[in-house]
Amino acid sequence: MIRRSDIDVCELLLKIDNNNYMEKCALFIWGVLIYALSFSVFFSSHDIVTGGSTGLSIIINSVFGIDMSLFVFIFSVVMLIVCYFTLGKYHTMKSVFGVILLPIFMKFTSIFNMFIDLDHVSLFLVSFYGGVFMGLGNGIIVRSGFSVGGFQTLYQICYKYLGLSIGKSSLIINGIVVLISVYFFGINNMLYALVALYISAVVSDKVVLETSTSKTFFIVTKKYKDINEYIVDILGHGATIMDARGGYKNEKEKILMCNVPTRKYYHTKEVIQNIDSDAFFVITDTYEIYGGV
């Protein structure tokens, strides 16, 4: 068993997040604005539930008449408190900005419905272009390194306490929300929601976040315990540590291999370089993975 390292991973990550902070904030604001625009113009006005707290807000608004942006804010604040006690300070601080910003932009972009009338446009086109904008917004948010909180906290909790991967947690939780929407809006809207989700995923992964959905890292480092702690405890992914021997100096070394989602690629690379500036690592696109958890 690999012992826990002496490094304070949380403090290191906060230090990394402060690099180019204003640039990341600007990127995040644009991402949230585009995401909110896609929700207000394309999805909420047509009762297309694509999951997440925004999708759930459409159902809540239909049943109880509660303002969608207000519901998202209340839900996100509750999840922010839960996040602090279950996941710690780092995850909480990454979400505070988004928890405040998303509801504000949802309310602001709802004004566009007064000027943009899509009632006579095909639902397929609404779902398609809504998916494009949602994927673009999601991708930019991910590139910024921030989070809008909400369901993202649930995914992390499921990983930490139930052992479910982030991807599986997302699929299960959002799947439940989308299935519930069938009762209120019919199967027709659910099928269009699936179209939007697929288009969104393609735009996020292929256009904004490089070509593949995940990256494999091969890292040669003397600080493999510190890097392993970040990958396992913070990212929530597994890693394999292998014995190796350098071909030039013939010295024993450790190679750490891990696979991370492309959306975590930039942050992971930055963390590795901050933990060990002398680390040598190779990153490859990964298209299929078999086995494991």
N, C-alpha and C positions, 0 to 999 in steps of 0.2 A: 504494500500500500504506500502511495506517495504521501509523505507528510505535508501538512499545510506549510506554506512558505511564510517567511517573516515580513513580506511586503504587504502594505495596506492597499489592497486592490482598489477599494472604493476611493481612497484619496488620489490614487494614480489616475483613475478614470475621470475624476472631477478635474484634475489638472489638465488632462488631454482635452476635455471638453472646452476648457478655457482658451485653447489655441484657436485663433481665427473666430473668436466668439461672435462678433458682430456679423461677420459673413455668414456664419451658420444660422444666426437668428433671422437674417434677411431671407435666406433660403427657406427656412422653416415657415416664415410668414407667407411667402408666395405659395408654398406647398399647401398650407392649410386653407388659404383663400381659394385656390383652384379646387381643392377637395370639397369645400363648402359650396362652391358654385355648382359643381356637378350634382351634389345632393339636392340643392334647392331648385335648380332649373329642370333637371332631368328626372330625378327619382321621387322626391317627396310630392311633387305636383301630380305624379302618375301612380302613386301608391306602389312603387317598385321597391321591395325590401331586399337589400343586398347584405344584410347582417350588420354586426357592430352595434354600437349604442345609437348611431344615427338611424339605422334600419329599425331598431327596436322602438325608437321615438315615433316612427310613422304609425306603428301598431298602437302605441299608447295614446297618441293623438286621436286616432280613429275611435278608440274605445272610451276614453275619459275626457277627450277634448283639451288635454294639457299641451301647452305650447311646446313644440319639438325642441327648440333651442334651450328652453328652460329645463326640460326633462334631461337632455344631454348634460347640461351643466350640473344638475343635482346628482345624477347617476355618476358622473365623472368625479365629483367631489367625494362622494361616498367611497368610490373605488380608490381614490387617492389616499384616503385615511386608512383603508384596508391595506393598501400597498405599503404604507409606512410601517405598519405593524407586522406585516408578513414577509415583505421583500427588502425592507431597509431603506436607508436614506438615499442611496444612489438612484434607484429606480424611481423614487418619489420625486426627486429634484428634476429628473429628466422629463417628467410629465406635467409639472405645475404650469408651465407656460402654455402648453397645449390645452389643458383643462379650461383655462380662461379664454384662450383665443378662439377655439373652435365654435363654442356657442355664439360668441359675438359675430363671427363671420357668417354663421348660419342665419342669424337674424338679419344681418346686412344684405346678404345675397338673396334673401327671400324677396327683396324689393324688385329684383330683376324679373320676377314672374309678372309684374305689372306691364312690362315692356316686351317680354318674349312670350309669345303664345304658341305652344307646341301641341295644343289639343287636337289639331287636325293632322299632326305628323304621325307616321307609322310608329307603333311602340317598339318595333325592332330597331328603327333608326334612333329613337330616343335612348334605348338600352345600349346600343352600339356606341354612340357618341358620349353618352353618360359614362360608359365604361372607360373610354379613352381619357376623358378628363379626370375621372376618379383615379385611374392608374397613374396618370401623370402627377397628380397631386400626391398620391401615396409614395411614389418614387422619390419625389423631391423631399418629402418629409423624412423619409428613411435616410437620404443622403445627408440631411442636415444633422442627423444624430439625435434629434429630439423625438418626443412621442406625444400623442394626443391623449394618452391614458385610456380610461374606459375598459373596453374588452381586452386590451393588451395586458392589463394587470391580471385579468382572469387567466389568460394563457400562461403567464409566468407562474401564477399560483398553482395551476394544474400540473405544471412541470415539477415544481419544487415539492409539492405534497402528494401528488398522485402518480408521479413518474411518467406522465404523458408528455410527448414532445410538443414543442410550440406549434408545429404544423398540424399535428393531430388534434390538439386542443382547439385550435382555430377552426378546423374543419367541423368538429363536433358541436362547438358552441354556436358558430354561425349557421350551421346546418339546422340546428334546433330553431333558431330565430326565423330562418327562411321557411321552414316547414310550418311554423305557427302562422306565418303570413298567409298560407293557403286558406286557412279557415276564414280569414277576414277579407281577402282580396281575390281569392280564386287561384286555381292552378295556372291559368294563363299568365298572370303577373309573375308567378314564381318562376316560370320557364324563362321569361324575359329577364328576370333578376339573375338567373344562371348565365345568360348570355353576357350581361354586364360584368359579372364577376370574372368570367373567362377573359373578356377583352381587357379588363383592368389588370389582371395578372400578367397578361402578355405584354402590355405597355410597361408595367413596372419592371418586370424581369428582363425583357429583351431590349427595350429602348433605353430606359433610364439606368438600369443596373447591370449593364453589360449583356453577355450572350447567354450564359447558363444560369440555372436557378440556384446553384451552389458552387462553392470553391473548395478545393482541397489544398491545405497548407502542409508542406514538409519543412520543418524548422530544425535547424542545427543550432543549438544554444546551450550554454552552460547554466542558464537560468530556466531550465525546463520546468521546474517545480512551480515557479511563479506564473509562467505562461499557462501551465496546465490548470492552475487554480482559477485563472481568469476564464479559460474556456469552459471548464466544468461548472464552476459556481456562478459565474456572471452570465455567460452566454447560454448555459444550459445544454451543452453538447458534449459528446464523448471525445476522448482523445486516446491515441495509442503511443506509448513511449518505447522506442526500439534502441537496442545497442548497435553501434556502428563503429567503423574504423576509417579514419581519414586516409585517402589514397596518397597524399603528398607527404604528410608528417608521420603517417602510420600510428596516430594517436587514437585512443578510445574516445568516442563521443556519443552523445545521445541525440536521437532524432525524434521529434514529436510530430505525429501526423494527426490532423484533424480535418473535419469537413464542416463548413459553416454555410448558412444561407448567404446568397449574394448580397442581400440587404445589410448583412453584418460585415461584409468584406472590408470596406474602407476603415471601419472602426477597429476591427481585429488587427489589420496591418499596422495601424497607428499605435495600438497598444503594445504589440510585439516590439516595435522599434523603440518605444519608450522604456520598456522593461529591460531590453538588452539591445543596445545600439550596435553591438558586434554580432548579433545573430545573423545567420545566413539562412534564408528561406526561399522556397520556390512555391509559386501559386499556380494552380492549374484549374481550368474550367472543368466542372463535373456534371455529367448529364444523367447518369444513372447510378444508384447505390442499392445494393442488395444486402440483406441481413442487418444485424444490429438492432437497437431499440428505436 
